[in-house]
Amino acid sequence: MGLEEGLKKLKLKRPLVIFDLETTGTQVGVDRIVEIAMIKVSPDGSVIRKPEKSGPENRILVNPEMPIPVEASLIHGVYDKDVEGKYTFGQIAPGLVKFLHNCDLGGFNSNRFDVPMLADEFLRVGIDFGLEGRNLIDVQNIFHKMEQRTLKAAYKFYCDKELEGAHEAYPDTAATLEILVEQLDKYNDQTISDSHGATVGPVPQDMDKLHEFCQRTKNADLAGRLVYNDEGEVVFNFGKYRGVSVKKLLETDPGYYGWMMNGDFPRYTLRVLKQIKEGTFNQ
């Protein structure tokens, strides 16, 4: 189905704006927008694109009024030099408010990130951008709901079998093993490009390598509160000290250790924290 034909299936009562933001990071209230793209579809079928054309030379860049961390720039390709002389969000906000007036909003993971980030940026420059009465359409949520990532769905996908006795321990365990065998066969020589353009796969057969493949982040604990950075240091992965070396912070702010040890943190996280403080942590 072509896009124009597909747009006719949208039963719009008001314009729908699909948008995406690139930012200095992922902390709403701390990080800032560096790029915006929006497509407005009206009930009459007309479409307005901002920017009008795709391509690096047409990107709508925003000066975030703060340095862009290099790790963020490596993802979206926007560096400090690229936003020099560009309008700030405060300067473009009035025009955005008019463009988004009486519009529903949509995106990919937009309910969790893009919409909260946009609303926060408006409030930061003194504009109360209300979401009341707007429909929020998150394409990722549709994807996850309709393409279930449950054990039952995986068993059907990989093994083409219905899982009997789901949520009973043994059937779930047996199905998981069967799925693993099928995965190792299916992806033995298959690669894909991820969202950053990096090559993923093939899925290794060796268990040591498979262990590494299965990690989303390189955690020092089990809950992902303490992780390794690119230099191999253990850093905090939450709160105001996100990205700060655990070892160095415990030396400069020992009170933070006491706060964590008395807080509601997973016991394994506290175990690792204690080992780092005592110098016994084996990396």
LUMMI-998295 format. One record per residue (C-alpha): x, y, z. Coordinates in steps of 0.5 Angstrom, whole numbers, padded with zeros to 4 digits, always signed. Layout:
<nodes>
XYZ;...
</nodes>
This chain:
<nodes>
+0000+0000+0000;+0003+0007-0002;+0003+0013+0003;-0002+0017+0000;-0007+0011+0000;-0005+0009+0007;-0007+0016+0009;-0014+0016+0007;-0015+0010+0012;-0013+0015+0018;-0020+0017+0021;-0017+0024+0023;-0022+0029+0027;-0016+0034+0027;-0009+0035+0024;-0004+0029+0026;+0003+0031+0027;+0008+0026+0027;+0015+0028+0030;+0022+0026+0032;+0027+0030+0036;+0034+0029+0037;+0037+0031+0043;+0043+0032+0048;+0041+0026+0052;+0035+0023+0055;+0034+0026+0061;+0028+0030+0061;+0028+0037+0064;+0036+0037+0064;+0037+0035+0056;+0036+0040+0050;+0033+0039+0043;+0038+0040+0038;+0034+0038+0032;+0026+0037+0030;+0023+0034+0024;+0015+0034+0023;+0010+0032+0018;+0003+0035+0019;-0003+0031+0016;-0009+0034+0016;-0016+0031+0015;-0017+0033+0008;-0011+0029+0006;-0006+0035+0005;+0001+0034+0008;+0006+0039+0011;+0013+0037+0012;+0018+0041+0016;+0024+0040+0013;+0021+0040+0006;+0026+0035+0004;+0030+0030+0007;+0038+0030+0007;+0043+0033+0011;+0043+0040+0008;+0036+0041+0010;+0036+0039+0017;+0032+0043+0022;+0038+0044+0028;+0037+0048+0034;+0042+0051+0039;+0041+0048+0045;+0045+0053+0049;+0049+0048+0052;+0055+0043+0050;+0053+0037+0046;+0056+0031+0049;+0060+0027+0044;+0056+0020+0045;+0050+0024+0043;+0053+0027+0037;+0056+0020+0035;+0049+0018+0035;+0045+0023+0031;+0051+0027+0028;+0050+0034+0031;+0056+0037+0033;+0057+0043+0037;+0060+0047+0031;+0053+0045+0027;+0049+0049+0032;+0053+0055+0032;+0049+0061+0030;+0042+0057+0029;+0036+0059+0033;+0035+0057+0040;+0028+0053+0042;+0026+0060+0045;+0026+0063+0039;+0023+0058+0035;+0018+0056+0040;+0012+0061+0038;+0012+0059+0031;+0012+0051+0033;+0006+0053+0038;+0002+0056+0032;+0004+0050+0028;+0002+0045+0033;-0005+0048+0035;-0010+0044+0036;-0006+0038+0033;-0006+0031+0036;+0002+0028+0036;+0005+0022+0034;+0012+0019+0034;+0016+0012+0035;+0017+0012+0043;+0014+0019+0043;+0010+0018+0049;+0016+0016+0053;+0021+0021+0051;+0019+0026+0045;+0012+0029+0048;+0015+0030+0055;+0021+0033+0052;+0018+0037+0048;+0013+0040+0053;+0019+0041+0058;+0022+0045+0053;+0016+0049+0052;+0015+0050+0059;+0023+0052+0060;+0022+0058+0055;+0015+0060+0059;+0010+0057+0054;+0005+0052+0058;+0004+0047+0052;-0002+0043+0054;-0003+0036+0052;-0010+0036+0055;-0015+0034+0049;-0010+0032+0044;-0009+0024+0042;-0002+0022+0043;-0001+0016+0038;+0006+0012+0039;+0008+0007+0034;+0012+0004+0038;+0007+0002+0043;+0003-0001+0037;+0009-0005+0035;+0010-0008+0041;+0002-0010+0043;+0001-0013+0036;+0008-0016+0035;+0008-0019+0042;+0015-0021+0045;+0012-0026+0050;+0015-0033+0050;+0009-0036+0047;+0010-0031+0041;+0017-0033+0041;+0015-0040+0041;+0010-0040+0035;+0015-0035+0031;+0021-0040+0032;+0018-0047+0033;+0012-0046+0029;+0008-0049+0035;+0003-0047+0040;+0006-0047+0048;+0001-0051+0052;+0002-0050+0059;+0005-0043+0059;+0007-0040+0065;+0008-0046+0068;+0015-0047+0070;+0017-0053+0066;+0013-0052+0059;+0016-0045+0059;+0023-0048+0061;+0023-0053+0055;+0020-0048+0050;+0026-0043+0052;+0031-0048+0050;+0028-0050+0044;+0027-0043+0042;+0035-0042+0043;+0037-0048+0039;+0032-0045+0033;+0035-0038+0034;+0042-0041+0034;+0041-0044+0027;+0037-0039+0024;+0042-0033+0026;+0048-0037+0025;+0050-0033+0019;+0045-0027+0019;+0047-0020+0020;+0043-0014+0021;+0044-0006+0021;+0042-0003+0028;+0039+0004+0029;+0046+0007+0029;+0048+0003+0023;+0053-0002+0026;+0053-0009+0024;+0049-0014+0029;+0050-0021+0028;+0051-0027+0027;+0049-0030+0033;+0055-0033+0036;+0055-0041+0038;+0060-0040+0043;+0057-0039+0050;+0062-0034+0052;+0061-0030+0046;+0054-0031+0046;+0054-0028+0053;+0057-0022+0051;+0052-0022+0045;+0046-0022+0050;+0048-0016+0054;+0044-0009+0052;+0049-0005+0057;+0055-0008+0060;+0053-0008+0068;+0057-0008+0074;+0051-0010+0078;+0045-0014+0076;+0040-0008+0076;+0044-0004+0071;+0045+0002+0076;+0052+0001+0076;+0055+0000+0069;+0062+0000+0065;+0063+0006+0061;+0068+0006+0055;+0074+0007+0059;+0072+0001+0063;+0071+0005+0069;+0064+0003+0073;+0060+0009+0073;+0053+0011+0076;+0047+0010+0071;+0042+0014+0075;+0041+0020+0078;+0045+0027+0079;+0051+0023+0078;+0050+0019+0072;+0056+0018+0068;+0061+0019+0074;+0066+0014+0076;+0063+0011+0083;+0070+0010+0086;+0072+0017+0085;+0065+0020+0087;+0066+0015+0094;+0072+0019+0095;+0069+0026+0094;+0062+0025+0097;+0063+0019+0102;+0056+0021+0104;+0053+0019+0098;+0055+0012+0100;+0051+0012+0106;+0045+0015+0103;+0045+0009+0098;+0047+0003+0103;+0041+0006+0107;+0036+0007+0101;+0031+0002+0097;+0037-0001+0092;+0037-0008+0090;+0042-0012+0095;+0047-0014+0089;+0048-0007+0087;+0049-0005+0094;+0054-0011+0094;+0058-0009+0088;+0058-0002+0091;+0061-0004+0098;+0066-0008+0094;+0068-0002+0090;+0069+0002+0096;+0073-0003+0100;+0077-0004+0093;+0075-0012+0093;+0071-0011+0087;+0073-0016+0081;+0072-0013+0074;
</nodes>
